[in-house]
Amino acid sequence: MRVIVATRIYRPEPAAASLVLGAIADALTARGHEVAVYTVTPPKGLRTMPRAERVRGFPVLRDRQGYVRGYVQYMSFDIPLFFRLLFAKRPDAVFVEPPPTTGAVVRFVCALRRIPYVYDAADIWSDAAAHATDSSLVIRVLRGIERIALHGATSLVTISQGVVDRVRALGVATSAEITGFGADTDSFFYREQESLEPVFLYAGTFSELHGASILIDAFAEFHKTHPEFRLAFLGNGTGQDEMLARAATYGIEESVTFNAPVSSAELNERFSRATGSLATLLPGGGYEYAFTTKIYSSLASGCPVIFAGPGPTRDFLLGASAHVPAGAATDYDPKQIADAMSALADAPPRPDLRGQIAAWTKANHSMAAVASRVATVIERSIEGKARR
């Protein structure tokens, strides 16, 4: 069977979505299916490696950080995608990654050509938009577009029951499969180090809905007793200038750094050397059902995580800690975060225990297993179309 994957981001760009989509393509091709990925031309300096799937890039607009992020940037991908899919060799199914505008484009084309599609509903974008804009009009329009994408799909795949519940609350009855979200254990694995670096890493996107700015306050408190430590952000997002200004008010600006995303191999190395990693989710914004997927890569590298906030990530980390020293889950409170950082800095897991964290994550939460489940959903969508 022939499957098209439609996505604005794909490997080799360093992002969790790239890794997941690549693993899904690998799972499909391993089952003997033909896979074509309709995506964007990668940024300069990144080269697509030869693989079983065919990757068809298209030049698009990018923001100042080099990402396809923002309405204008999305449109520069979505409008050409409409015609690319319309005139493509007919696939048996399409798998589409958000944003919802891309999902809406896929719905229109697939309706015209009577092709089933599976939508990756790992997140509810219109909920996230409420943290980025005060415009009720923008939110209503995005909500409508998102409903179009969700309603038209043969099936949805998502990472948790919380997202399924939110989809149902939006009035969408489309069949939904909880496939989870796992670690790319080919790229992230334990590398024993002679010693750990006095650094806490935040790797990934930081925005209003993440509430990562609280880490500046927490680190300022922690830094009083651990002045040798650094706080390093590896990623992109909003609020960087505000966080740097806040760090300066505490006099810790020399110990707080912001850097662009790095390759999976380099991030794996950084996790292996770091004392711990950090993740946050802002409470009270109607987004508590979200899962902070960045923790998987850290755990797969054997690096314990401190998570601050509500929702399924907290429950997951508490459950994981019953098996391995996975880290700590705290309230969204600077003092609690600082205390957790101090506890980890003063008594970090031994190398053998960090190895156990990585082994447990690989055995229970590998991306390959998640990709296999998604591939099965795509196959079922094709079989269902054939029966009709």
Backbone hydrogen bonds, N-H to C=O, Kabsch-Sander energy under -0.5 kcal/mol:
donor,donor_aa,acceptor,acceptor_aa,energy
3,V,34,E,-3.0
4,I,93,A,-2.1
5,V,36,A,-2.6
6,A,4,I,-0.6
6,A,95,F,-2.7
7,T,5,V,-0.6
7,T,38,Y,-2.1
11,R,18,S,-0.6
13,E,10,Y,-2.1
15,A,13,E,-1.2
19,L,15,A,-1.8
20,V,16,A,-2.3
21,L,17,A,-2.7
22,G,18,S,-2.2
23,A,19,L,-2.1
24,I,20,V,-2.2
25,A,21,L,-2.3
26,D,22,G,-2.3
27,A,23,A,-2.4
28,L,24,I,-2.4
29,T,25,A,-2.6
30,A,26,D,-2.3
31,R,27,A,-0.9
31,R,28,L,-0.6
32,G,29,T,-1.6
33,H,28,L,-2.1
34,E,1,M,-2.8
35,V,33,H,-0.5
36,A,3,V,-2.3
37,V,54,R,-3.4
38,Y,5,V,-2.8
38,Y,36,A,-0.6
39,T,37,V,-0.9
39,T,56,R,-2.0
41,T,58,F,-1.8
46,L,43,P,-1.9
54,R,35,V,-2.6
55,V,53,E,-0.6
56,R,37,V,-3.4
56,R,54,R,-0.6
57,G,55,V,-0.7
63,D,67,Y,-3.2
66,G,63,D,-2.0
69,R,67,Y,-1.5
74,Y,70,G,-3.0
75,M,71,Y,-2.3
76,S,72,V,-1.7
77,F,73,Q,-0.7
77,F,74,Y,-1.1
78,D,74,Y,-3.1
79,I,75,M,-2.3
81,L,77,F,-1.8
82,F,78,D,-1.9
83,F,79,I,-1.0
84,R,80,P,-2.5
85,L,81,L,-3.0
86,L,82,F,-1.9
87,F,83,F,-1.9
88,A,85,L,-0.7
92,D,2,R,-3.1
93,A,2,R,-1.2
94,V,116,P,-1.7
95,F,4,I,-3.0
96,V,94,V,-0.5
96,V,118,V,-2.6
97,E,6,A,-2.3
102,T,99,P,-1.0
103,G,99,P,-1.5
104,A,100,P,-2.8
105,V,101,T,-2.0
106,V,102,T,-2.4
107,R,103,G,-2.3
108,F,104,A,-2.2
109,V,105,V,-2.3
110,C,106,V,-3.0
111,A,107,R,-2.3
112,L,108,F,-2.0
113,R,109,V,-2.3
114,R,110,C,-0.9
115,I,110,C,-2.2
118,V,94,V,-2.6
119,Y,155,S,-2.1
120,D,96,V,-2.3
121,A,119,Y,-1.2
121,A,157,V,-2.1
122,A,120,D,-0.7
125,W,123,D,-0.7
127,D,124,I,-0.7
128,A,124,I,-1.7
129,A,125,W,-2.4
130,A,126,S,-0.8
130,A,127,D,-0.6
131,H,128,A,-1.6
132,A,129,A,-1.3
133,T,129,A,-1.5
136,S,134,D,-0.7
139,I,135,S,-1.8
140,R,136,S,-2.5
141,V,137,L,-2.6
142,L,138,V,-2.6
143,R,139,I,-2.6
144,G,140,R,-2.2
145,I,141,V,-2.4
146,E,142,L,-2.8
147,R,143,R,-2.3
148,I,144,G,-1.9
149,A,145,I,-2.1
150,L,146,E,-2.5
151,H,147,R,-3.1
152,G,148,I,-1.7
153,A,149,A,-0.6
153,A,150,L,-0.7
154,T,117,Y,-2.7
155,S,117,Y,-0.9
156,L,175,S,-2.5
157,V,119,Y,-2.1
158,T,177,E,-2.2
164,V,160,S,-1.5
165,D,161,Q,-2.8
166,R,162,G,-1.8
167,V,163,V,-2.7
168,R,164,V,-2.4
169,A,165,D,-1.9
170,L,166,R,-1.1
170,L,167,V,-0.5
171,G,168,R,-1.9
172,V,167,V,-1.8
173,A,171,G,-0.6
177,E,156,L,-2.6
179,T,158,T,-2.2
179,T,177,E,-1.0
180,G,158,T,-1.5
183,A,365,H,-3.1
185,T,183,A,-1.6
187,S,184,D,-0.9
188,F,184,D,-3.0
189,F,187,S,-0.6
191,R,301,S,-0.5
197,E,273,R,-3.6
199,V,197,E,-2.4
200,F,230,R,-2.3
201,L,276,G,-2.1
202,Y,232,A,-2.7
203,A,201,L,-0.5
204,G,202,Y,-0.5
204,G,234,L,-2.9
206,F,236,N,-1.8
210,H,207,S,-0.6
211,G,207,S,-1.8
212,A,207,S,-0.7
214,I,211,G,-1.4
215,L,212,A,-2.0
216,I,213,S,-1.4
217,D,213,S,-0.8
218,A,214,I,-2.3
219,F,215,L,-2.8
220,A,216,I,-2.1
221,E,217,D,-1.6
222,F,218,A,-2.4
223,H,219,F,-3.1
224,K,220,A,-0.7
224,K,221,E,-0.7
225,T,222,F,-1.3
226,H,222,F,-1.2
229,F,226,H,-1.7
230,R,198,P,-1.8
231,L,255,S,-2.9
232,A,200,F,-2.6
232,A,230,R,-0.5
233,F,257,T,-2.9
234,L,202,Y,-3.1
234,L,232,A,-0.5
235,G,233,F,-0.6
235,G,259,N,-2.5
238,T,206,F,-1.4
243,M,239,G,-2.4
244,L,240,Q,-2.4
245,A,241,D,-2.3
246,R,242,E,-2.2
247,A,243,M,-2.3
248,A,244,L,-2.0
249,T,245,A,-1.6
250,Y,246,R,-1.1
251,G,247,A,-0.7
251,G,248,A,-0.7
252,I,247,A,-2.4
255,S,252,I,-2.0
256,V,253,E,-0.8
257,T,231,L,-2.3
259,N,233,F,-2.7
267,L,263,S,-2.7
268,N,264,S,-2.6
269,E,265,A,-1.7
270,R,266,E,-2.3
271,F,267,L,-2.8
272,S,268,N,-2.0
273,R,269,E,-1.3
274,A,270,R,-1.7
275,T,197,E,-0.7
275,T,199,V,-1.7
276,G,199,V,-1.1
277,S,304,P,-2.4
278,L,201,L,-2.9
279,A,306,I,-2.0
281,L,308,A,-1.9
282,L,209,L,-1.9
285,G,282,L,-0.5
290,A,287,Y,-1.8
293,T,291,F,-1.4
295,I,292,T,-1.5
296,Y,293,T,-1.7
297,S,293,T,-0.5
298,S,294,K,-1.1
299,L,295,I,-2.5
300,A,296,Y,-2.7
301,S,297,S,-1.1
301,S,298,S,-0.6
302,G,299,L,-1.7
303,C,298,S,-2.6
305,V,326,A,-3.0
306,I,277,S,-2.4
307,F,305,V,-0.6
307,F,328,A,-2.7
308,A,279,A,-2.1
309,G,330,T,-2.1
313,T,290,A,-0.6
314,R,311,G,-0.6
315,D,311,G,-1.4
316,F,312,P,-2.8
317,L,313,T,-2.6
318,L,314,R,-2.3
319,G,315,D,-2.2
320,A,316,F,-2.8
321,S,317,L,-2.0
322,A,319,G,-1.2
323,H,320,A,-2.2
324,V,320,A,-2.3
326,A,324,V,-2.6
328,A,305,V,-2.4
330,T,307,F,-3.0
333,D,331,D,-2.4
337,I,333,D,-2.3
338,A,334,P,-2.8
339,D,335,K,-2.4
340,A,336,Q,-2.1
341,M,337,I,-2.4
342,S,338,A,-2.4
343,A,339,D,-2.4
344,L,340,A,-2.1
345,A,341,M,-2.8
346,D,342,S,-2.5
347,A,343,A,-1.4
353,L,350,R,-0.6
354,R,350,R,-2.3
355,G,351,P,-2.2
356,Q,352,D,-1.4
357,I,353,L,-2.0
358,A,354,R,-1.9
359,A,355,G,-2.3
360,W,356,Q,-2.7
361,T,357,I,-2.1
362,K,358,A,-2.3
363,A,359,A,-2.2
364,N,360,W,-1.8
365,H,361,T,-3.0
367,M,183,A,-3.9
370,V,366,S,-1.4
371,A,367,M,-3.1
372,S,368,A,-2.0
373,R,369,A,-1.6
374,V,370,V,-2.1
375,A,371,A,-2.6
376,T,372,S,-1.8
377,V,373,R,-1.7
378,I,374,V,-2.3
379,E,375,A,-2.3
380,R,376,T,-2.3
381,S,377,V,-1.9
382,I,378,I,-1.6
383,E,379,E,-2.4
384,G,380,R,-2.8
385,K,381,S,-1.7
386,A,382,I,-2.2
387,R,383,E,-2.0
388,R,384,G,-1.6
